[in-house]
């Protein structure tokens, strides 16, 4: 009995720790629901993760960088040598806009699942000039990105219904 009471008192804290705080918006024309993480400031860039019933979009804004359809980002994870490479799926631009997207479906793509279960240490972008631009994440930013992606992964399945 003495052990049950402290566990019951901790229950509200544990429940609140798993809340997803996403921006829920409706498209004024299609009336479809769209989820967004809002702008997440990371070292030298701004990341926004959006989801609708078709796709999950990772959108980076990096000032002063040019990207084309051959530009890539290499994603490095904590405590592993495994990395993931994604190609820019946005338009050719010199505004620093870089997109990579995943299809939203009943099953979560492996690379997207990994982003929600493992901490990302850095993103290395290669733009038009073939020079690398490194976005390193602090431990707090790593935790935030992991939580946001896990939340998007979970909540985006509800958009399919």
C-alpha positions in Angstrom: 0.0 0.0 0.0 2.9 2.4 0.8 4.3 1.8 -2.6 1.0 2.3 -4.5 0.3 5.7 -3.1 3.5 7.4 -4.4 3.0 5.8 -7.8 -0.5 7.1 -8.0 0.8 10.6 -7.1 3.3 10.4 -10.0 0.7 9.4 -12.5 -0.3 12.9 -13.6 3.3 13.9 -14.1 3.9 10.9 -16.3 0.8 11.5 -18.3 1.7 15.2 -18.9 5.2 14.2 -20.0 3.8 12.4 -23.1 1.5 15.2 -24.3 2.0 16.3 -27.9 2.0 20.0 -28.3 1.4 20.5 -32.1 -0.3 23.3 -33.9 -3.5 22.0 -35.4 -4.7 24.0 -38.4 -7.3 23.6 -41.1 -6.6 24.6 -44.7 -9.1 27.3 -45.6 -9.7 25.9 -49.1 -9.5 22.1 -48.8 -10.7 22.0 -45.1 -8.1 19.4 -44.4 -6.4 19.3 -41.0 -2.7 20.1 -40.9 -0.3 19.5 -38.0 2.8 21.6 -37.4 5.6 21.7 -34.8 6.0 25.4 -35.3 9.4 26.9 -35.8 12.2 25.0 -33.9 15.4 27.0 -33.6 18.5 24.8 -34.1 22.1 25.9 -34.5 22.2 28.1 -37.6 18.8 27.1 -39.0 15.1 26.9 -38.3 13.2 23.6 -38.6 9.5 23.1 -39.0 7.9 19.7 -39.2 4.4 19.6 -40.9 2.0 16.7 -41.5 -1.1 16.3 -43.5 -2.9 13.2 -44.7 -0.6 12.8 -47.6 2.9 13.6 -46.3 5.2 14.6 -43.5 7.4 17.5 -44.4 10.7 18.6 -42.8 11.3 22.2 -43.8 14.7 23.9 -43.0 15.4 27.6 -43.4 19.2 28.3 -43.6 20.0 31.9 -44.4 22.4 32.6 -47.3 22.3 29.0 -48.7 21.3 28.0 -52.2 19.7 24.6 -52.9 18.7 22.7 -56.0 17.1 19.3 -56.6 20.5 17.6 -56.3 21.2 19.1 -52.8 21.4 16.7 -49.9 21.3 16.5 -46.2 23.1 13.8 -44.2 21.5 13.0 -40.8 23.8 11.7 -38.0 22.4 9.9 -35.0 23.7 9.7 -31.4 25.9 6.6 -30.5 25.9 5.1 -33.9 27.9 5.4 -37.1 24.7 4.8 -39.2 23.6 7.9 -41.1 20.7 8.8 -43.4 20.9 10.8 -46.6 17.9 12.7 -47.9 17.6 14.7 -51.1 16.0 18.2 -51.4 12.4 17.8 -52.5 11.7 21.5 -52.5 12.2 24.0 -55.3 15.5 25.4 -56.6 16.2 28.5 -54.5 18.8 30.8 -52.9 16.5 31.6 -50.0 17.9 28.8 -47.8 14.7 26.6 -48.1 15.4 22.8 -47.9 12.6 20.2 -47.8 12.6 16.5 -47.3 9.4 14.6 -47.2 7.9 11.2 -46.2 4.6 9.7 -47.4 2.1 9.6 -44.6 0.6 6.1 -44.4 -0.6 3.4 -42.2 3.0 2.3 -41.6 5.8 4.7 -40.7 8.8 4.7 -43.1 12.0 3.3 -41.4 13.9 6.6 -41.7 11.1 8.6 -40.2 10.7 6.1 -37.4 14.4 6.4 -36.7 14.1 10.2 -36.4 11.4 9.7 -33.8 13.3 7.1 -31.7 16.9 8.2 -31.9 18.5 11.5 -31.2 19.9 13.4 -34.1 23.3 15.0 -33.4 23.8 16.9 -36.6 22.5 17.7 -40.1 25.1 18.2 -42.8 23.7 20.1 -45.8 25.4 20.2 -49.2 24.0 22.9 -51.5 24.7 24.2 -55.0 28.3 25.1 -54.3 29.1 21.6 -52.9 30.3 23.2 -49.7 29.0 21.5 -46.5 27.0 23.4 -43.9 26.8 21.7 -40.5 23.9 22.2 -38.2 24.9 20.6 -34.9 22.2 20.1 -32.2 22.7 20.7 -28.5 21.4 17.9 -26.2 18.3 19.9 -25.4 17.6 20.4 -29.1 18.2 16.7 -29.8 15.6 15.8 -27.2 13.1 18.4 -28.6 13.5 17.2 -32.2 13.1 13.6 -31.2 10.0 14.3 -29.2 8.4 16.4 -32.0 9.0 13.8 -34.6 7.7 11.0 -32.4 4.6 13.2 -31.7 4.1 13.9 -35.5 4.5 10.2 -36.2 1.8 9.3 -33.8 -0.6 12.1 -34.5 -0.3 12.0 -38.3 -1.9 8.5 -38.4 -5.1 10.1 -37.1 -5.2 12.3 -40.2 -5.7 9.2 -42.4 -9.1 8.4 -40.9 
